[in-house]
Amino acid sequence: MNTAALKQMLDRKVAEYDQASFIAKDPVSIPHRFSRQQDIEIAGFFAALFAWGNRTSIINSCNRLLRAMDDAPYDFVRNHTDTDLKPLLSFVHRTFNATDLFWLLHVLQQHFRSYDTLEIAFSQFINSFSPDITPALTGFHDYVFAEPQAPQRTRKHISTPAKQSACKRLNMYLRWMVRSESAVDFGIWKQISPAQLVCPLDVHVARVARRLNLLTRKQDDWKAAQELTAGLRALDAADPVRYDYALFGLGVIEKF
């Protein structure tokens, strides 16, 4: 398939899947329950972190967490006490447990006591000359684990390009927060450009990308995510990650 035909096909699939109807059965439905920016940021952050495995299980875990937060994630993050955390001592989502949750709630509480948005936790490490969001993800990981008492086990849940992780979940979170030309994504962050985003890479997206000759690297790692994004940038330099909808739809829904 030549470049023009590939772009035409993928553009058609983006138009098919980047629709409001996509939201209900996807983890992005969790932040879509809220209107306040900080609630969207926090609910979206945990929805993205939980986003591996069955989508129904992901959404159920998010709902359990939000119920424990009285469906007010920003107020809970800002004002929770140790007593408020007791109902969450048994919280588990796959390998994510209360130790991980309590550390991230601590980090978020400290952050939101100084800043009005979670965006700066990423954007402070990037500028308009950065070719992609590599430094934002690396910097965010270091920011989360800056304190010496940070639990070692939680590091596996906040991936970083420094360890060659594909960073699928954080890339998806950034897509939600940054892209504005979308029926699904929020576009509430303005300090990172859609052109700098890297495509979320999971086994389904990688399989489709290889079939379409958008990806040749065999490992599903950071270099593969960058290679795929470079191929998508050739189709749309300003917003390459919009094609995530096409690749996801072809891989997960159409079993391409």
Backbone bond lengths (Angstrom), bond angles and torsions (degrees), N, CA, C in turn:
res aa  C-N    CA-C-N  psi(-1)  N-CA   C-N-CA  omega(-1)  CA-C   N-CA-C  phi
1 M - - - 1.461 - - 1.531 108.88 -
2 N 1.328 116.99 125.16 1.462 118.95 -179.67 1.530 110.49 -76.25
3 T 1.328 116.49 170.60 1.462 121.49 -172.85 1.520 112.08 -60.81
4 A 1.319 116.70 -42.21 1.466 120.14 -178.44 1.525 110.87 -64.21
5 A 1.323 116.74 -42.96 1.464 120.66 179.91 1.529 110.96 -67.99
6 L 1.337 116.06 -38.71 1.461 120.04 178.60 1.531 110.55 -63.88
7 K 1.321 116.10 -45.13 1.461 119.48 178.98 1.529 110.82 -61.84
8 Q 1.302 116.93 -43.05 1.462 120.34 -179.74 1.528 110.70 -61.36
9 M 1.321 116.84 -43.72 1.458 120.87 -179.63 1.529 111.09 -65.90
10 L 1.328 116.92 -45.86 1.461 120.08 -178.70 1.522 111.91 -69.20
11 D 1.331 117.44 -36.54 1.465 119.97 175.24 1.529 110.53 -59.88
12 R 1.313 116.04 -39.60 1.464 120.26 179.15 1.530 110.61 -64.45
13 K 1.327 116.54 -39.69 1.462 120.38 -179.90 1.529 111.72 -71.91
14 V 1.328 117.71 -35.88 1.464 120.38 174.74 1.527 109.48 -59.32
15 A 1.323 116.58 -47.03 1.463 120.94 179.88 1.528 111.47 -61.21
16 E 1.329 116.30 -30.79 1.465 120.71 -179.17 1.529 111.83 -75.64
17 Y 1.337 117.15 -39.41 1.463 119.72 -171.74 1.527 114.60 -101.96
18 D 1.322 119.04 -23.10 1.462 120.29 177.09 1.522 108.27 -83.28
19 Q 1.330 114.31 69.80 1.450 122.76 -176.56 1.526 109.17 -133.02
20 A 1.314 116.75 155.52 1.464 120.65 179.06 1.527 111.83 -58.10
21 S 1.313 117.08 -28.41 1.468 120.48 179.49 1.523 112.41 -65.49
22 F 1.340 117.20 -18.08 1.472 121.97 178.86 1.523 111.54 -70.05
23 I 1.339 116.82 -25.09 1.459 121.26 -166.56 1.522 113.27 -67.76
24 A 1.320 118.39 -44.57 1.467 121.63 -165.61 1.519 114.05 -56.07
25 K 1.328 118.03 -39.32 1.465 120.81 -174.82 1.526 113.34 -99.57
26 D 1.323 116.59 11.18 1.459 121.64 -176.71 1.526 109.84 -114.54
27 P 1.340 118.35 152.64 1.469 119.64 176.10 1.524 114.52 -55.17
28 V 1.332 118.42 -23.12 1.463 120.09 178.25 1.524 111.60 -63.66
29 S 1.342 116.66 -15.58 1.466 119.55 176.42 1.527 111.60 -62.78
30 I 1.333 117.36 -25.11 1.472 120.90 -177.44 1.533 110.83 -65.64
31 P 1.330 119.99 -56.86 1.473 117.61 177.11 1.523 113.35 -65.67
32 H 1.331 117.84 -23.17 1.469 119.77 178.66 1.529 112.32 -69.55
33 R 1.301 117.94 -7.12 1.467 120.39 175.79 1.522 111.85 -75.20
34 F 1.341 117.22 -11.73 1.464 121.01 -170.78 1.522 111.17 -118.71
35 S 1.333 114.93 158.98 1.464 120.95 177.73 1.530 112.07 -115.62
36 R 1.321 118.01 -28.29 1.462 120.25 179.50 1.528 109.06 -74.46
37 Q 1.320 116.07 136.05 1.464 120.08 -174.58 1.519 112.53 -56.08
38 Q 1.321 117.48 -45.94 1.469 119.81 -176.30 1.530 111.48 -65.35
39 D 1.332 117.36 -35.86 1.468 120.01 175.28 1.522 110.63 -63.84
40 I 1.327 116.36 -41.79 1.468 120.96 178.15 1.516 110.25 -61.91
41 E 1.326 116.61 -44.83 1.466 121.08 -178.09 1.526 111.43 -61.90
42 I 1.324 117.03 -46.36 1.462 120.99 -175.74 1.523 111.05 -73.38
43 A 1.324 117.33 -47.08 1.468 120.06 178.13 1.524 110.37 -61.49
44 G 1.330 116.33 -40.45 1.458 120.24 178.66 1.507 112.44 -66.11
45 F 1.319 116.96 -37.52 1.468 121.44 179.84 1.527 110.40 -60.60
46 F 1.316 117.01 -48.87 1.469 119.05 -179.81 1.528 111.48 -71.29
47 A 1.313 117.85 -35.96 1.468 119.70 176.95 1.524 110.50 -61.19
48 A 1.314 116.72 -40.51 1.463 120.06 178.66 1.527 111.40 -68.64
49 L 1.337 117.55 -41.81 1.465 120.33 179.54 1.523 111.89 -63.09
50 F 1.333 117.07 -33.61 1.467 120.65 -179.27 1.530 112.41 -82.96
51 A 1.332 116.93 -4.29 1.473 121.16 -168.46 1.521 112.36 -81.95
52 W 1.320 114.57 67.53 1.462 118.64 164.36 1.517 106.79 -145.40
53 G 1.354 114.63 137.18 1.456 120.04 -174.02 1.514 111.44 100.57
54 N 1.305 114.95 -156.77 1.463 123.56 -176.02 1.533 110.93 -66.41
55 R 1.331 115.98 130.86 1.467 118.96 -175.52 1.527 112.17 -65.32
56 T 1.329 117.86 -34.42 1.470 120.63 177.88 1.520 110.34 -64.35
57 S 1.336 117.03 -42.69 1.466 121.49 178.01 1.529 110.71 -62.87
58 I 1.326 116.99 -40.77 1.468 121.47 178.59 1.526 110.44 -59.63
59 I 1.315 115.71 -49.21 1.467 120.80 -178.37 1.521 110.78 -64.27
60 N 1.329 117.02 -39.88 1.472 120.02 178.56 1.525 111.43 -62.88
61 S 1.331 117.53 -40.94 1.466 120.50 178.13 1.528 110.97 -65.03
62 C 1.322 116.09 -40.95 1.472 119.84 177.24 1.523 110.94 -61.44
63 N 1.320 116.56 -42.43 1.460 119.97 -179.71 1.525 111.47 -65.24
64 R 1.337 117.93 -37.56 1.460 120.74 176.88 1.530 110.45 -62.49
65 L 1.316 115.68 -42.86 1.460 119.41 179.51 1.522 111.16 -64.92
66 L 1.313 116.74 -45.09 1.460 119.73 -177.75 1.527 111.93 -66.77
67 R 1.321 117.19 -35.12 1.468 119.10 176.07 1.528 110.41 -61.44
68 A 1.334 115.83 -40.40 1.470 119.72 178.37 1.519 111.63 -67.17
69 M 1.326 116.51 -21.15 1.461 121.99 176.75 1.528 111.68 -94.04
70 D 1.335 117.32 11.09 1.465 122.61 -177.17 1.526 111.69 57.45
71 D 1.324 115.44 31.12 1.467 121.71 179.99 1.529 112.46 52.68
72 A 1.308 115.37 33.75 1.471 122.35 177.09 1.524 107.98 -138.68
73 P 1.344 118.22 71.13 1.464 120.43 -170.91 1.532 114.24 -59.77
74 Y 1.326 117.84 -39.22 1.470 118.87 -178.73 1.528 111.12 -67.13
75 D 1.328 116.99 -45.38 1.457 119.75 177.99 1.525 110.56 -61.78
76 F 1.320 116.84 -39.76 1.462 120.14 179.80 1.525 110.78 -65.31
77 V 1.312 116.65 -46.56 1.467 120.55 -179.50 1.521 110.51 -61.01
78 R 1.298 117.33 -44.67 1.471 120.45 -177.09 1.524 112.15 -67.95
79 N 1.338 117.63 -37.45 1.460 120.03 -164.38 1.521 115.43 -119.17
80 H 1.326 119.33 0.48 1.466 119.35 -175.04 1.526 111.79 -64.86
81 T 1.318 113.94 148.98 1.456 122.44 175.23 1.525 108.33 -115.73
82 D 1.324 116.42 176.09 1.464 120.13 177.66 1.525 111.25 -60.08
83 T 1.300 116.49 -35.32 1.469 120.28 178.46 1.518 111.07 -63.25
84 D 1.332 116.79 -38.65 1.464 120.95 179.59 1.527 111.84 -65.40
85 L 1.325 117.03 -23.98 1.467 120.95 -177.21 1.525 112.95 -82.17
86 K 1.329 117.73 -17.09 1.470 120.20 -174.33 1.528 113.36 -56.26
87 P 1.350 119.56 -40.87 1.472 118.32 178.75 1.533 113.52 -64.35
88 L 1.338 116.62 -14.01 1.464 120.45 -177.87 1.525 113.04 -98.85
89 L 1.342 117.53 5.29 1.461 120.50 -178.07 1.524 112.32 -61.44
90 S 1.315 116.71 -27.96 1.472 120.20 -178.96 1.530 112.59 -99.57
91 F 1.337 117.46 9.52 1.462 119.32 -176.44 1.529 111.02 -67.35
92 V 1.333 115.17 131.83 1.464 121.53 178.12 1.523 108.32 -144.59
93 H 1.320 116.33 135.42 1.462 121.82 164.86 1.522 107.26 -133.24
94 R 1.303 116.25 105.90 1.466 122.12 -174.57 1.529 109.66 53.53
95 T 1.323 119.82 -116.16 1.464 120.69 -179.69 1.535 112.60 -93.50
96 F 1.314 117.04 0.72 1.465 122.20 178.21 1.522 108.13 -86.72
97 N 1.349 117.09 124.22 1.460 118.65 -177.01 1.530 111.59 -129.61
98 A 1.315 115.98 -169.71 1.464 120.68 -174.16 1.524 112.42 -63.51
99 T 1.318 117.58 -33.63 1.470 119.59 176.77 1.519 110.55 -57.97
100 D 1.338 116.07 -46.24 1.461 121.28 179.61 1.529 110.60 -65.76
101 L 1.318 115.48 -44.82 1.456 120.24 -178.29 1.525 111.22 -62.12
102 F 1.329 117.06 -46.36 1.460 119.96 -176.18 1.530 111.07 -65.56
103 W 1.342 117.04 -36.68 1.459 118.25 178.22 1.528 110.83 -66.06
104 L 1.302 116.56 -44.59 1.467 119.14 -178.47 1.527 111.18 -67.47
105 L 1.322 117.62 -35.42 1.464 119.91 174.82 1.533 110.45 -64.43
106 H 1.311 116.49 -38.35 1.469 120.47 176.19 1.531 110.84 -61.98
107 V 1.337 116.42 -47.64 1.464 120.46 -179.59 1.528 110.22 -61.62
108 L 1.324 116.52 -44.47 1.464 120.31 -179.58 1.524 111.15 -64.88
109 Q 1.328 116.82 -39.13 1.463 119.28 178.80 1.526 110.97 -62.48
110 Q 1.318 116.59 -45.71 1.457 120.04 178.38 1.528 111.11 -62.76
111 H 1.317 115.78 -40.13 1.467 119.73 -178.74 1.528 110.80 -64.72
112 F 1.334 116.38 -50.70 1.459 119.48 -173.94 1.527 112.65 -74.60
113 R 1.298 117.64 -9.45 1.468 119.16 171.08 1.525 111.51 -79.17
114 S 1.331 116.01 -13.77 1.470 120.64 178.84 1.527 113.21 -112.25
115 Y 1.326 117.39 -26.53 1.469 121.48 -173.84 1.524 110.35 -132.27
116 D 1.330 115.23 155.62 1.458 120.88 -178.89 1.522 112.98 -90.07
117 T 1.318 117.18 -10.07 1.461 120.03 -176.09 1.522 110.01 -144.39
118 L 1.328 115.87 149.94 1.467 120.76 176.24 1.528 111.13 -77.57
119 E 1.317 117.07 -13.08 1.461 120.65 -178.22 1.521 112.22 -53.33
120 I 1.323 116.60 -42.01 1.462 119.54 -174.36 1.531 112.25 -64.81
121 A 1.324 117.12 -22.65 1.467 120.31 177.34 1.526 111.48 -65.14
122 F 1.329 116.37 -21.28 1.463 122.04 174.24 1.527 111.20 -103.79
123 S 1.326 116.58 -47.48 1.469 120.74 -168.55 1.525 113.10 -70.41
124 Q 1.335 118.49 -21.53 1.467 119.80 -179.55 1.530 111.89 -65.22
125 F 1.321 116.96 -15.97 1.460 120.92 -176.80 1.531 113.22 -102.12
126 I 1.329 116.89 7.32 1.462 120.80 -173.96 1.517 109.10 -137.65
127 N 1.332 116.75 155.24 1.457 120.53 172.86 1.525 109.11 -138.02
128 S 1.311 116.17 -179.64 1.466 119.92 -174.29 1.524 112.78 -67.28
129 F 1.331 117.43 -14.98 1.466 120.52 179.51 1.529 112.58 -91.44
130 S 1.328 117.24 -7.36 1.465 120.19 179.16 1.522 109.33 -69.06
131 P 1.339 119.15 126.22 1.461 120.52 -176.17 1.525 113.75 -66.19
132 D 1.335 117.30 -29.49 1.460 120.29 173.97 1.534 108.84 -154.80
133 I 1.326 116.68 -172.27 1.462 120.05 -170.57 1.530 113.29 -88.29
134 T 1.315 117.97 17.30 1.465 120.10 177.69 1.528 112.68 -51.13
135 P 1.335 119.72 -52.43 1.473 118.46 -178.22 1.525 113.07 -66.60
136 A 1.323 118.09 -27.83 1.468 120.63 177.98 1.521 110.44 -67.15
137 L 1.327 117.75 -42.03 1.458 121.06 -179.87 1.527 111.34 -72.02
138 T 1.322 116.74 -42.24 1.462 120.03 177.87 1.520 110.30 -62.98
139 G 1.321 116.16 -44.58 1.455 120.63 179.72 1.516 112.61 -65.03
140 F 1.333 116.95 -39.74 1.466 120.30 179.16 1.522 110.78 -62.75
141 H 1.323 117.15 -43.58 1.464 120.66 178.20 1.533 110.15 -57.69
142 D 1.315 117.00 -47.18 1.461 120.58 -179.60 1.530 111.61 -65.90
143 Y 1.314 116.52 -34.41 1.467 122.45 178.14 1.526 110.74 -63.79
144 V 1.329 116.14 -44.18 1.466 121.18 -178.93 1.534 111.01 -64.63
145 F 1.324 116.12 -34.56 1.467 119.59 -173.79 1.537 112.43 -110.30
146 A 1.319 116.19 29.18 1.468 120.41 -176.85 1.520 112.71 -70.25
147 E 1.324 117.68 -30.66 1.459 120.24 -177.42 1.530 110.45 -81.11
148 P 1.336 117.71 140.87 1.469 120.18 -174.95 1.521 114.10 -63.68
149 Q 1.328 118.50 -23.82 1.462 120.73 -179.01 1.527 113.12 -85.13
150 A 1.313 117.82 3.92 1.466 120.99 179.53 1.528 110.04 -58.25
151 P 1.340 117.85 131.44 1.465 119.78 -177.68 1.526 111.89 -69.28
152 Q 1.294 115.59 131.55 1.457 121.08 -178.99 1.523 111.58 -60.46
153 R 1.331 116.55 -38.04 1.464 120.21 -174.85 1.536 112.19 -64.63
154 T 1.318 117.58 -24.46 1.466 120.58 -176.15 1.519 111.78 -75.94
155 R 1.319 117.43 -17.95 1.461 120.59 -178.61 1.523 112.51 -59.90
156 K 1.318 117.30 -29.94 1.464 119.14 -178.63 1.529 111.84 -68.47
157 H 1.323 116.81 -16.18 1.466 119.97 -179.18 1.530 112.99 -94.07
158 I 1.331 117.04 -10.56 1.470 121.62 176.24 1.529 106.06 -119.95
159 S 1.291 115.88 90.71 1.461 120.82 -171.76 1.526 111.15 -74.03
160 T 1.334 115.28 162.16 1.465 120.87 -177.90 1.522 110.69 -145.94
161 P 1.320 117.73 140.20 1.468 120.30 174.01 1.521 112.87 -59.60
162 A 1.330 117.14 -23.41 1.464 120.19 -179.83 1.520 112.09 -61.08
163 K 1.327 116.24 -22.84 1.465 120.98 176.81 1.526 111.43 -107.40
164 Q 1.326 115.45 16.38 1.469 123.10 177.21 1.533 113.35 63.53
165 S 1.319 117.09 20.89 1.460 119.53 173.28 1.527 109.60 -69.30
166 A 1.326 116.94 147.30 1.467 120.77 175.16 1.530 111.70 -70.02
167 C 1.338 117.45 -17.37 1.479 122.72 176.62 1.523 111.53 56.05
168 K 1.316 116.34 39.86 1.466 120.80 -174.17 1.521 112.70 -56.24
169 R 1.345 116.50 -46.52 1.460 119.09 -173.11 1.529 112.03 -71.19
170 L 1.322 117.36 -40.10 1.459 119.06 177.75 1.528 111.48 -70.69
171 N 1.334 117.43 -34.47 1.465 119.32 175.14 1.525 110.92 -64.04
172 M 1.329 116.63 -38.08 1.462 119.88 176.57 1.525 110.69 -65.32
173 Y 1.328 116.36 -42.39 1.467 120.48 177.74 1.527 111.07 -59.69
174 L 1.320 117.10 -44.55 1.459 120.17 178.50 1.527 111.28 -64.90
175 R 1.319 116.70 -36.69 1.464 118.81 174.99 1.518 110.62 -59.88
176 W 1.319 117.28 -45.38 1.461 120.73 178.30 1.522 111.20 -57.56
177 M 1.322 116.87 -46.29 1.460 121.45 -172.06 1.529 113.27 -77.27
178 V 1.345 117.37 -31.09 1.468 121.14 -168.90 1.524 113.05 -97.24
179 R 1.328 118.02 -43.86 1.476 119.40 -173.59 1.528 110.69 -70.62
180 S 1.327 116.50 129.22 1.461 120.60 179.80 1.522 113.00 -107.87
181 E 1.319 117.49 -22.48 1.472 120.81 -179.12 1.518 108.70 -86.05
182 S 1.329 115.90 69.44 1.455 120.49 -171.12 1.520 110.52 -159.46
183 A 1.326 115.67 148.21 1.461 120.52 172.23 1.518 111.33 -85.36
184 V 1.330 117.03 -10.81 1.466 122.55 -174.44 1.526 111.60 -112.23
185 D 1.327 116.92 -48.27 1.461 121.67 -177.35 1.531 110.54 -74.96
186 F 1.335 116.25 158.37 1.467 121.26 -170.27 1.530 113.72 -92.60
187 G 1.329 117.74 -38.23 1.455 120.66 -179.11 1.511 114.41 63.89
188 I 1.340 117.29 35.42 1.468 120.13 -176.52 1.529 112.53 -94.57
189 W 1.323 117.45 -8.33 1.467 121.06 176.32 1.520 109.72 -102.58
190 K 1.314 116.85 133.79 1.466 121.32 -172.82 1.528 114.15 -117.02
191 Q 1.336 117.78 -8.68 1.471 120.15 -176.34 1.534 112.93 -86.87
192 I 1.311 116.72 -9.83 1.465 122.49 175.87 1.521 107.36 -116.07
193 S 1.318 116.59 134.31 1.456 121.12 -178.74 1.525 110.87 -86.94
194 P 1.335 118.33 143.42 1.464 119.87 172.95 1.531 112.34 -55.23
195 A 1.322 116.93 -29.48 1.464 120.76 179.56 1.525 112.08 -65.47
196 Q 1.334 117.63 -20.90 1.466 121.70 -178.26 1.523 113.22 -90.35
197 L 1.313 117.17 -10.00 1.459 120.28 -177.46 1.525 111.22 -67.41
198 V 1.323 115.10 154.14 1.465 122.18 175.77 1.527 107.88 -115.83
199 C 1.312 116.22 139.55 1.464 121.13 -173.61 1.528 111.02 -66.38
200 P 1.326 117.94 130.82 1.465 120.25 172.97 1.528 109.82 -60.47
201 L 1.319 116.19 125.94 1.466 120.86 -174.37 1.523 109.82 -116.14
202 D 1.324 116.25 112.10 1.461 121.06 170.58 1.526 108.48 -121.21
203 V 1.317 117.24 -175.86 1.467 119.66 -174.04 1.528 111.60 -64.04
204 H 1.333 117.16 -33.89 1.466 120.51 -177.93 1.531 110.84 -71.62
205 V 1.332 115.75 -47.98 1.468 120.63 178.67 1.523 110.04 -62.47
206 A 1.328 116.57 -42.00 1.471 120.29 -179.56 1.522 110.91 -63.08
207 R 1.320 116.82 -41.90 1.473 120.08 -179.93 1.527 111.17 -61.36
208 V 1.320 116.62 -46.85 1.468 120.57 179.87 1.523 110.23 -65.08
209 A 1.336 116.67 -42.85 1.468 120.51 -178.84 1.524 111.27 -60.58
210 R 1.315 117.06 -38.72 1.474 119.50 178.59 1.522 111.00 -69.71
211 R 1.313 116.99 -37.82 1.470 119.59 178.13 1.526 111.20 -64.93
212 L 1.327 116.32 -30.16 1.464 120.96 -179.45 1.528 112.27 -93.02
213 N 1.337 116.45 6.18 1.470 122.68 179.79 1.532 112.55 61.29
214 L 1.327 115.68 30.72 1.461 120.95 173.33 1.523 111.46 -92.96
215 L 1.324 116.23 -10.22 1.452 121.41 -176.73 1.524 109.01 -145.47
216 T 1.330 115.81 126.94 1.460 120.51 178.00 1.525 111.92 -111.73
217 R 1.322 117.85 -23.98 1.462 120.79 -178.07 1.527 109.65 -63.94
218 K 1.317 117.08 138.02 1.461 121.20 -174.35 1.522 112.71 -82.72
219 Q 1.335 117.72 -34.00 1.461 120.46 179.01 1.527 110.23 -80.46
220 D 1.327 115.61 142.17 1.462 120.15 175.86 1.534 108.81 -91.12
221 D 1.327 116.37 74.53 1.453 121.77 -174.86 1.528 110.19 -125.42
222 W 1.348 116.72 -168.47 1.462 120.26 -176.61 1.528 111.78 -62.67
223 K 1.326 116.77 -40.86 1.462 119.40 179.12 1.515 111.15 -63.01
224 A 1.325 116.62 -35.40 1.468 119.87 177.14 1.523 110.62 -67.44
225 A 1.334 116.92 -42.36 1.465 120.14 178.03 1.526 110.84 -61.41
226 Q 1.324 116.87 -39.64 1.466 120.33 177.09 1.525 111.77 -68.59
227 E 1.327 116.88 -39.57 1.464 119.56 178.47 1.522 110.79 -62.84
228 L 1.324 116.36 -45.79 1.461 119.79 178.09 1.521 110.79 -60.29
229 T 1.327 116.67 -45.11 1.467 120.34 -178.78 1.519 111.19 -63.24
230 A 1.336 117.23 -36.09 1.471 119.95 176.90 1.526 110.08 -62.44
231 G 1.327 117.22 -39.73 1.451 120.42 176.90 1.518 112.28 -65.21
232 L 1.326 116.32 -38.97 1.461 120.62 178.65 1.521 111.13 -71.98
233 R 1.334 116.45 -31.53 1.466 120.88 178.11 1.527 110.65 -64.94
234 A 1.314 116.92 -28.68 1.463 120.32 176.65 1.530 110.85 -68.54
235 L 1.335 116.64 -21.78 1.469 121.12 177.87 1.523 111.97 -91.26
236 D 1.341 116.45 -31.62 1.464 121.27 178.10 1.520 107.69 -155.97
237 A 1.316 117.00 97.06 1.465 121.52 -174.88 1.526 112.05 -67.41
238 A 1.318 117.79 -29.38 1.461 121.02 -175.90 1.522 112.81 -81.40
239 D 1.334 117.23 -25.68 1.464 120.47 -173.82 1.524 110.46 -151.27
240 P 1.329 118.10 62.20 1.468 120.21 -174.03 1.517 113.77 -64.48
241 V 1.325 117.49 -29.89 1.461 120.13 -171.91 1.525 112.22 -77.89
242 R 1.328 117.47 -6.93 1.473 117.66 173.67 1.525 110.98 -60.49
243 Y 1.330 116.86 -24.63 1.459 119.86 179.69 1.522 112.78 -73.47
244 D 1.323 117.64 -6.70 1.462 120.37 172.11 1.528 110.49 -55.77
245 Y 1.328 116.73 -36.99 1.466 119.97 178.70 1.523 111.35 -61.91
246 A 1.320 116.47 -42.79 1.461 120.40 -179.65 1.519 111.01 -65.49
247 L 1.335 116.76 -46.79 1.463 120.30 -177.32 1.519 110.98 -67.53
248 F 1.331 117.19 -40.67 1.461 121.00 178.32 1.526 110.44 -64.96
249 G 1.327 116.19 -46.47 1.454 119.57 -179.92 1.511 112.44 -61.21
250 L 1.326 116.73 -43.76 1.454 120.45 178.88 1.537 110.74 -64.52
251 G 1.321 117.14 -39.36 1.454 120.34 -174.56 1.507 114.72 -80.65
252 V 1.345 117.24 -45.74 1.449 121.19 -173.57 1.519 112.29 -89.94
253 I 1.312 117.20 -42.25 1.455 121.31 -174.03 1.530 111.55 -89.64
254 E 1.334 117.21 -42.87 1.472 120.40 -176.52 1.529 112.73 -96.54
255 K 1.341 117.20 -6.76 1.467 121.99 178.73 1.532 111.04 54.32
256 F 1.334 116.59 41.54 1.473 122.92 -177.15 1.522 110.63 -63.35
